[in-house]
């Protein structure tokens, strides 16, 4: 019985995620330039009856790469197969996807930058000539068989386009980079998703959540779910500005969207290393945290927010970082700058 309850819970969560995700590109908020360019190539391919050219989406996590990739097949009225780069270890793992692809259908590979180099090279002829080479037998008796594929569209999504080989990148005629969202766009996304979740969300509360969501829809949606749960538990279920602020404060999310780990990172550099420069490994050992966590999870937003500078000598907290933490930079000879707070 407990296992069935858990499975139902996971199923409900997945259905909720799908409900929040737009089903058509026209329903998407933001990324309007990307949307307009994609609609041109989609409409042209649909009118000609040809497969859409291969598409590569790149950009930071949570900005809508998967959403765009899943909306395109619906716009074209074709089927879609879903795959993940880390799950494809060898060319033989890719063959079923290619041979099962229908005419003009879409094969979506998420995290395509994690494909092994041998798999990338196997895709070259599949993408250009719609052909794959299969080796039958072993040794001197081995024979190569050319298998022709039905014309299909490969859509790749990556957070690290630079990790793709040049020849593979060049085989995508349509390349789109997704940028961050404005507070106004995130506010509109939160309003729409609040309606889907049946959450009474006031406009000023929506804007407050949007302002703390790091310009990323995924983070905004996660914050909305947390605020909804808080409102149902601690309030009457209605998300007002006061309720939103109280919920985000309990979650440790400040007015810029920094979490506790982000602030601890800045405070460690200030308290232990005098504001920097400090090496990432020294900071990680001091915080008892892995360098990967700091480089991949913490630093990107701090750098983008201009709270941190990554110099050849190490990490340095900027004047804006001191101001956000309400700390005055230490004067020469002052060993404890963290105690010199702004009034």
C-alpha positions in Angstrom: 0.0 0.0 0.0 2.8 2.4 0.9 4.5 1.7 -2.5 1.3 2.4 -4.4 1.0 5.7 -2.5 4.5 6.7 -3.4 4.0 5.8 -7.1 0.8 7.8 -7.2 2.6 10.7 -5.6 5.3 10.6 -8.3 2.7 10.2 -11.0 0.8 13.2 -9.7 4.0 15.3 -9.6 4.9 14.4 -13.2 1.3 15.3 -14.3 1.6 18.6 -12.5 4.9 19.4 -14.3 3.3 18.6 -17.6 0.3 20.8 -16.8 2.6 23.8 -16.1 4.6 23.3 -19.3 3.1 25.1 -22.3 1.8 22.7 -25.0 2.2 25.1 -27.9 4.9 27.7 -28.7 2.2 30.4 -28.9 1.5 29.8 -25.2 5.1 30.5 -24.1 6.0 33.7 -22.4 9.3 35.3 -23.2 12.0 34.2 -25.8 9.9 36.0 -28.4 12.8 36.4 -30.9 13.5 32.6 -30.7 9.8 31.9 -31.1 9.4 34.1 -34.2 12.5 32.5 -35.9 11.3 29.0 -35.1 7.8 29.6 -36.3 9.2 30.7 -39.7 11.1 27.4 -40.2 8.3 25.3 -38.8 5.7 26.9 -41.0 8.0 26.6 -44.1 8.7 22.9 -43.4 5.0 22.2 -42.8 3.9 23.9 -46.1 6.6 22.0 -48.1 5.9 18.7 -46.4 9.6 18.4 -45.7 11.3 17.4 -42.4 12.4 20.4 -40.3 16.1 21.1 -40.3 17.9 19.8 -37.2 17.7 22.2 -34.2 20.1 22.8 -31.4 19.0 24.7 -28.2 21.6 25.9 -25.8 21.5 28.0 -22.7 21.4 27.7 -18.9 19.1 25.2 -17.2 15.4 25.9 -16.7 14.9 28.4 -19.5 12.6 26.3 -21.8 14.8 24.2 -24.0 12.9 21.0 -23.4 9.6 22.9 -23.7 10.5 24.3 -27.1 11.7 20.8 -28.2 8.4 19.2 -27.2 6.2 21.9 -28.7 7.9 21.7 -32.2 6.5 18.2 -32.9 3.0 19.4 -31.9 3.3 22.3 -34.3 4.4 19.9 -37.1 1.8 17.3 -36.2 4.5 14.5 -36.0 5.7 12.0 -33.5 8.6 12.4 -31.1 11.1 10.1 -29.5 12.9 11.2 -26.3 16.4 10.3 -25.4 19.1 11.5 -23.0 22.8 11.9 -23.8 24.1 10.2 -20.7 22.0 7.1 -21.4 23.5 6.6 -24.9 26.8 4.9 -24.2 27.6 3.5 -27.6 26.4 3.7 -31.2 24.4 0.5 -30.8 22.2 2.3 -28.2 21.3 4.9 -30.8 20.3 2.5 -33.6 16.8 1.7 -32.3 15.9 5.4 -32.1 17.1 6.0 -35.7 15.5 3.0 -37.2 12.2 3.6 -35.4 12.0 7.2 -36.5 9.0 7.8 -38.8 9.0 10.2 -41.8 9.4 13.8 -40.6 9.3 12.7 -37.0 11.5 14.3 -34.2 14.2 12.7 -32.1 14.9 14.8 -29.1 18.2 14.2 -27.2 18.5 16.1 -24.0 22.0 16.9 -22.6 23.4 16.1 -26.1 26.8 17.4 -25.0 27.2 14.2 -22.9 27.2 11.9 -25.9 30.4 10.0 -26.3 32.6 11.0 -29.3 32.0 7.7 -31.0 28.2 8.3 -30.9 28.6 11.9 -32.2 30.6 10.6 -35.2 27.9 8.0 -35.8 25.3 10.8 -36.0 27.1 12.5 -38.9 25.8 10.4 -41.7 22.5 9.9 -40.0 21.9 13.7 -39.9 23.3 14.5 -43.3 22.5 11.5 -45.5 19.8 9.7 -43.3 22.0 6.6 -43.4 23.8 4.5 -40.8 26.4 1.8 -41.3 25.9 -1.4 -39.5 28.8 -3.9 -39.2 27.6 -7.6 -39.4 29.9 -10.3 -38.3 33.4 -10.2 -36.8 37.0 -10.3 -38.1 37.7 -11.1 -41.7 34.0 -12.1 -42.2 32.7 -8.8 -41.1 30.5 -6.9 -43.6 29.3 -3.4 -43.6 25.6 -2.9 -44.4 24.2 0.6 -45.3 20.8 1.1 -43.7 18.8 4.0 -45.1 16.6 6.0 -42.6 13.4 7.9 -43.1 14.1 11.6 -43.1 13.8 12.9 -39.5 14.6 15.9 -37.4 17.1 15.8 -34.6 16.6 18.3 -31.8 19.4 18.6 -29.2 19.4 20.5 -25.9 22.5 21.4 -24.1 23.7 23.7 -21.3 27.3 23.4 -22.7 27.4 23.9 -26.4 31.1 24.3 -26.3 31.5 20.6 -25.3 30.0 19.5 -28.6 32.5 18.8 -31.4 32.6 21.4 -34.2 31.5 18.9 -36.9 28.4 18.0 -34.9 27.4 21.6 -34.1 27.8 22.5 -37.8 25.2 19.9 -38.8 22.5 21.8 -37.0 21.2 24.4 -39.5 19.0 26.0 -36.7 20.8 27.0 -33.6 19.0 29.0 -30.9 20.4 30.3 -27.6 17.9 30.9 -24.8 18.4 33.9 -22.5 17.1 34.8 -19.1 13.6 36.2 -18.5 12.6 39.6 -17.2 10.6 40.1 -14.0 7.6 41.0 -16.0 7.8 37.8 -18.0 8.2 35.7 -14.9 5.3 37.4 -13.3 3.0 36.5 -16.2 4.3 32.9 -16.1 3.5 32.7 -12.4 0.0 34.2 -12.9 -0.8 31.6 -15.6 0.6 28.7 -13.6 -1.2 29.8 -10.4 -4.5 29.5 -12.4 -3.5 26.0 -13.5 -2.7 25.0 -9.9 -5.9 26.8 -8.6 -3.8 29.0 -6.3 -5.2 32.5 -5.5 -2.2 34.6 -6.3 -2.2 38.4 -5.9 -0.3 40.5 -8.4 2.2 42.0 -6.0 2.9 38.5 -4.6 3.5 37.2 -8.1 6.0 40.0 -8.8 7.8 39.4 -5.4 8.3 35.7 -6.3 9.4 36.6 -9.8 12.0 39.0 -8.5 13.5 36.3 -6.4 13.6 33.6 -9.1 16.9 34.3 -10.7 15.3 35.2 -14.0 14.5 31.4 -14.5 11.0 30.0 -15.0 11.9 26.6 -13.4 13.0 28.3 -10.2 9.9 30.5 -10.3 7.6 27.5 -10.6 9.4 25.7 -7.8 9.0 28.8 -5.6 5.3 29.0 -6.5 4.8 25.4 -5.4 6.6 26.1 -2.1 4.6 29.3 -1.5 1.4 27.5 -2.3 2.2 24.8 0.3 3.1 27.5 2.9 -0.1 29.4 2.2 -2.3 26.3 2.6 -0.5 25.4 5.9 0.1 28.7 7.5 -2.6 30.9 6.0 -6.0 30.6 4.4 -4.6 29.3 1.0 -4.4 32.8 -0.6 -1.0 34.0 -1.6 -0.7 37.6 -0.5 2.5 39.7 -0.6 3.0 39.1 3.2 2.5 35.3 2.8 4.9 35.2 -0.2 7.6 37.1 1.7 7.2 34.9 4.8 7.3 31.7 2.8 10.5 32.8 0.9 12.1 33.9 4.1 11.5 30.5 5.7 13.1 28.9 2.6 16.1 31.2 3.0 15.6 33.0 -0.3 16.5 36.7 0.0 15.4 39.7 -2.1 17.9 39.0 -4.9 17.2 35.2 -4.9 20.3 34.2 -3.0 19.9 31.0 -1.0 21.7 30.3 2.3 24.6 28.5 0.5 25.1 31.5 -1.7 25.4 33.9 1.3 27.6 31.4 3.2 29.9 31.4 0.2 30.2 35.2 0.1 30.6 35.4 3.9 33.4 32.7 3.9 35.4 34.8 1.4 34.9 37.9 3.5 35.4 36.4 6.9 38.2 34.0 6.2 40.0 35.5 3.2 39.4 39.2 3.7 37.1 39.5 0.7 39.5 37.7 -1.6 41.2 36.9 -3.9 40.8 33.2 -2.7 41.1 30.0 -4.6 38.1 27.8 -5.2 39.6 24.8 -3.5 40.5 26.7 -0.4 37.0 28.1 -0.2 35.5 24.6 -0.7 37.6 23.0 2.0 36.7 25.8 4.4 33.0 25.4 3.7 33.3 21.6 3.7 31.7 21.6 0.2 32.7 20.1 -3.1 34.2 22.5 -5.7 31.8 21.2 -8.3 28.8 22.3 -6.1 30.3 25.8 -5.8 31.3 26.1 -9.5 28.1 24.7 -10.9 25.4 25.7 -8.4 26.6 28.8 -6.5 29.0 30.8 -8.6 27.1 31.3 -11.9 24.3 33.4 -10.3 26.8 35.3 -8.1 28.9 36.2 -11.1 25.9 37.2 -13.2 24.6 39.4 -10.3 28.0 41.1 -10.1 28.4 40.1 -6.5 31.5 38.1 -7.2 34.5 38.4 -9.6 36.5 35.4 -10.7 40.0 36.7 -11.4 43.3 34.8 -12.3 44.3 35.1 -8.6 41.0 33.8 -7.3 37.5 34.8 -6.2 36.8 38.3 -5.0 33.6 39.8 -3.5 32.6 43.0 -5.2 31.4 46.2 -3.5 27.9 45.2 -4.6 28.3 41.9 -2.7 29.3 43.7 0.4 26.4 46.1 0.0 23.9 43.2 -0.4 25.2 41.5 2.8 25.1 44.9 4.5 28.8 44.7 5.3 31.3 47.5 5.0 34.6 46.5 3.4 37.4 46.3 6.0 39.8 49.1 6.3 43.5 48.2 6.3 44.3 46.3 9.5 40.7 45.6 10.3 40.5 41.8 10.9 36.7 41.5 11.3 34.9 43.3 8.5 31.8 41.3 9.0 31.0 43.2 12.2 31.1 46.6 10.5 27.5 46.7 9.3 25.6 49.4 7.5 23.1 51.3 9.6 
